[in-house]
Amino acid sequence: QVQLVESGGGLVQAGDSLRLSCVVSRGTFSWYNMGWFRQAPGKERGFVAAISWSGGSTNYADSVKGRFTISRDNAKNTLYLQMNNLKFEDTAVYYCAAGRDLGAIRSDAYNYWGQGTQVTVSS
């Protein structure tokens, strides 16, 4: 069973930056296309960013384009999400996910999920 563990969340002020990490174990990380999703209180889980198994292809939700960057290091079995110029509306629990569909934006396209890391942005 593939396991994903996120870290790097925290409480920051608007305009600050954070980098989330997701370490994958018990599986071959480079087999999987990866994604980041987030869920704010009272809202459904929504797509943030995705990256292909090689890292050569990425896509982003419109709300984070130009501010967030998804990347991966297959040698370290680690997925990253660099978040710059954070806004109050970025406050959510952030989840990483692994799946076989390239660039999928639907959560049901992903097979494995982490437990989430909380990001709170104060205005």
N, C-alpha and C positions, 0 to 999 in steps of 0.2 A: 504494500500500500504506500503510495507516494505521500510524503508529508511535506507541508509547507509551513514555515514559521516566519511571520512578519516582525519587524522591529523598526524603531526610529521615530515613532509617533511622539507627540508631546503637545505642550501648550506654548503657542507663539503669538506674537502680535501681527496684525495686518502689515504686509510688506516684507515680512521675514521669509526665510527659506528653511526647508527641511528636506532630508533625504531618507526615504523609506527603503528598507532592504527586505528581501524575502529569500530565505535559504531553503533549498529543496533537497530532501534526502529520501532514501529508499526508492530511488527511481533514476532513470537516465535523463537528467535535466535537459540535455540538448535534443531530446526527442520531441519536446513539447513547445508549442507556441504558448506564450504567457500573456496574462492580462492583469490589470489593476481595476478594481471596482471600489465603489464607496457607497455607504449608506448613512444618511443623516437621520436623526430622530423623526419618526413619523413618515418617512419616505421610503420608497422602494430602493433596492440596491441598483446602482446605475454604473454604466461603463465609464471608465476614465481613460485608459490607454491599453494598447496591445502591441506585442512585438513578436516577430517570427522566431523560429527556432534558431536561426543563424544570427539574428539581430539586424538583418539587412532590410527589414520592412517594419515600419511602425505606423500606427494610426491613433488618433486622439479624439476625445470628445471636444466639441467646439468650445465648451466652457473653459477648457484648460490649455488649448492650443497657444503656443508662444510662451507659456509659463511653466509647464511641466515637461519633463523629458524622461522617457522610459528607456532603460538600457539593461543589458545583461552581461554577465561574465560566465561563460560556460565552464571555464576551468575552475571556478569557485562555486559552481552550482547556485549562483545568486542572481536575483532579479532586483533592479533598482527603480525607484521613482524619485527623481529630483524635482522638487516643488519650489518654485521661486515666486516672489510677489504674491504671497498667500493672501486670500481674501476671507472675510468672515464666512461667506457661503461655501468655502472649502471645508468647513468643519464637518467631520463625519468619521465613521470607522472605515478604515481602508483595508481592503482584502486583496491578496494576490491569488491567482488562479492559474491552473495548468490544463491545457487541452490540446486536441489534435487539429482543430480547425484554425486556419490562418486568419488572423485579424478579426476574430469573432467579437461582436459587440453585445451579443446576448449572453446572459449568465448561464443559461442552460446548455451552452456549447462547451462549457468547461467541466472537466471531470473531477478535479481536485481543488480544494480550497484551504487557505490558512484560517487561523482563528481571528485575525483582524488586529489592527493597531489603531488607537484613537488619535486623531489629529484635531486639535481645538485651536481656532484662530480667534483671538480677541480683537474687537474693532476699536 
